[in-house]
Amino acid sequence: MNKTTNLMIGAIAAATLSTPALAQTTITVSTWAGPNHGINTIVWPTWKAWIEEATEGRVTVDVIHDMGPPVSQMEMVADGIADATWVFHGYNTGRFQLTKLPEFPTFQEFSSENASSAYWRTHQEYLASAGEHRGVDVVAAGVHGPGWIFSSEQYDTLEDLKGKRIRVGGGVMGDLSNALELTGVALPPTGVYEAGSQGVIDGAMLVPEGLRSFRVAEIFPYTLKVDGGFYRGSFTIVVNPMIWDEMSPEDREAVESVSGERLSRLFGYMMDVSDVRGVDFAEELGHTFTELGDDDLNTLKSMSDNMIAEWAESVSENRNVDAMAAIEFYREQLVAAAEEESVSSLVPDELVPDNAE
């Protein structure tokens, strides 16, 4: 080998060492919310940044919009159409039962970030073994903000709500609407504005974020609320197990290190800042917020206790899970998570919302 050849080989080697690694694996994410939703402006780009840093660029994330409706997301990932997605369990009627656990009202304030952290721990400790997410791997669990009731007229009591046409989703929200004797109307959040503006519904069960993101405050000027919400909503972020085969064991470990509880906290953080933005928007429009009175609050607590007892009996029998122990563990973890550091400091500066503290 001559001197010129040696120099050429040395130059190529030096260039290789100095050039950042090109992505060898791309995780294709299916997302079903609008482009301005926090899942797309905060969660996915932050997760991407974390993954690329942890794997030194060997793994990246590509987010694709509108690959399918929310109800089809689990199957899309299980079938390999997408590598990852986020799932709202209430849209999958009958498939998920254990995921109602963080949805029951708690009658106390807590952040969605802490709830999501507690939910992840509870999922790992009690729920994962039941196999409700068979076909996919769960890499994060999330809880949205307090579910309130937005309406065209002011409702002050539970009696005022009876028979009213209120938008509902699945999960505990649907169970609660039956207990409250509402006329539940099944609609996705994206359909609330049109249905409300046309008088098809009298109100909607939604989260504060929806006041702005789904323009709910523009058609429903009143909100009935309770501490912690009438309900919460359960989510998971899932991946197709085959995606792990496309990366080295070291890179899989790196991806998992920035997923799990860390990603769960990120999801909840996103929900928290989105809710604040929604309430601020409503207040600018002169929105009226009403707290449920004590007598009705006691009635609601009784309804909740009954729903929890029925749920616990059902899942303990059908899913072989100690449901009451699981829900007690979840509540303990809510307290523990509140004493720990927020994930907000790990969000890239350019992705931190203006309203975040």
HELIX and SHEET records of a PDB file:
HELIX    1   1 LYS A    3  SER A   18  1                                  16    
HELIX    2   2 GLY A   38  GLY A   38  1                                   1    
HELIX    3   3 ILE A   39  VAL A   43  3                                   5    
HELIX    4   4 TRP A   44  ALA A   54  1                                  11    
HELIX    5   5 PRO A   70  SER A   72  5                                   3    
HELIX    6   6 GLN A   73  ALA A   78  1                                   6    
HELIX    7   7 HIS A   89  TYR A   91  5                                   3    
HELIX    8   8 LEU A   98  GLU A  103  5                                   6    
HELIX    9   9 SER A  112  THR A  122  1                                  11    
HELIX   10  10 HIS A  123  LEU A  127  3                                   5    
HELIX   11  11 ALA A  128  ALA A  130  5                                   3    
HELIX   12  12 LEU A  158  LEU A  161  1                                   4    
HELIX   13  13 VAL A  172  ALA A  179  1                                   8    
HELIX   14  14 PRO A  189  GLY A  191  5                                   3    
HELIX   15  15 VAL A  192  SER A  197  1                                   6    
HELIX   16  16 GLY A  210  SER A  213  1                                   4    
HELIX   17  17 VAL A  216  GLU A  218  5                                   3    
HELIX   18  18 PRO A  241  GLU A  246  5                                   6    
HELIX   19  19 PRO A  249  SER A  257  1                                   9    
HELIX   20  20 GLY A  260  GLU A  284  1                                  25    
HELIX   21  21 ASP A  294  ASN A  318  1                                  25    
HELIX   22  22 ALA A  323  ALA A  338  1                                  16    
HELIX   23  23 VAL A  343  LEU A  346  5                                   4    
HELIX   24  24 ASP A  349  LEU A  351  5                                   3    
SHEET    1   A 5 VAL A  59  HIS A  65  0                                        
SHEET    2   A 5 THR A  25  THR A  31  1                                        
SHEET    3   A 5 ALA A  84  PHE A  88  1                                        
SHEET    4   A 5 SER A 234  VAL A 239 -1                                        
SHEET    5   A 5 ASP A 137  VAL A 143 -1                                        
SHEET    1   B 6 THR A 183  ALA A 186  0                                        
SHEET    2   B 6 ARG A 165  VAL A 168  1                                        
SHEET    3   B 6 GLY A 203  LEU A 206  1                                        
SHEET    4   B 6 TRP A 148  SER A 151 -1                                        
SHEET    5   B 6 TYR A 222  LYS A 225 -1                                        
SHEET    6   B 6 THR A 288  GLU A 291  1                                        
END                                                                             
